[in-house]
Amino acid sequence: GVFQPIQHPGGPDSGTGTAIRGDPEVSHLLLLELAVYLPEEGRFLKDKRSVLLILPAIFLFLCLPSFLWAFVPDDLGFVISGQEGSERTTPSGKTFTNSIGMTFVQIPPGTFMMGIPSSEPNRDSDETQHRVTLTKPYYMQTTEVTQGQWKAVMGNNPSYFDSCGNDCPVEQVSWNDCQEFIRKLNQREGNGTYRLPTEAEWEYACQAGTTRPYYTDLDRAGWNYKSNSGGKIHPVAQEAPNAWGLYGMHGNAWEWCSSWFGNYPGGSVTDPKGPSTGQYRVLRGGSWYYNSRYRRAAIRLTGTPEDRYSNFGFRVAWTK
């Protein structure tokens, strides 16, 4: 039929129940108000069985709101949250956004082939293919850390491209700088643990179930010097995301990982963190300055923990 708009709908004049809408954090207050209101209508006073039915529901909403909301599907096309009014969400679903606007998506556990076959063109010798199993889910930031997010935590902006704006990746940050940012972020948020992803976690999240060097056409996936970057960094989330909703995994800024650089193991591994010590840390993903060869999912770059360059950035992982 034809859609007919209505103005100021008040709902039916009568019915068997009352609709309750709003924030789950305050829903127990609404139920308390309803419990007082309904007796004034004379309904509960006349029907003792209704009182017995409603009291357990009120108790559950008072004592176990997070338990009840865990049963609400989290794939409805929006984030289920208890704090929409303050533009915050909680890690109760597949995505969440923290107090400074960093959005995270849950990465499921699984097994994948890290590195690439020896027959692959442009393969480097340190990209030996091997099977990796990650046994626990974790959350990955959907974009690189932005200049606005860095300033919110650190109070400064070290970026070479500082005129690019708050939505551009923060760059010219060292591995040690990232650790200080994460330390302050954990102190500020106080919920779960923010950290750099391991090298295996980064590549697994980048592949998102694919086996190709890139998860989509490169000009859609990210920015690189010889194709589309124009010799500069660009705002985040303008590229096509991968299947798990991650942006900028092939270009814009190299991304620091927690792992020390070292040769890959010869066989299968589970939850690898990399060598226990080393001289260089690993960066992944390529940047605006590099061509397509240096933006493959398996490419590895190294830097000392003190290195800072205008194409060095990072994204953050989160675990409960």
Buried (B, 14 or more C-beta within 10 A) or exposed (E): EEEEEEEEEEEEEEEEEEEEEEEBBEBBEBBEEBBEEBBEEEEBEEEEEBBEEBEEEBEBBEEEBEEBBEEEEBEEEEBBBBBBEEEBBBBBBBBBBBBBBBBBBBBEEEEBBBBBEEEBEEBBEBBBBBBBBBEEEBBBBBBBBBBBBBBBBBEEBBBBBBEBEBBBBBBBBBBBBBBEBBEBBBEBBEBBEBBBBBBBBBBBBBBBEBEEBBBBEBBEBBBBBEBBBEEBBBBBBEBBBBEBBBBBBBBBBBBBBBBBBBEBEEEEBEEBEBEEEBEBBBBBBBBBBBEBBBBBBBBBBBBEBEBBBBBBBBBBBBBE
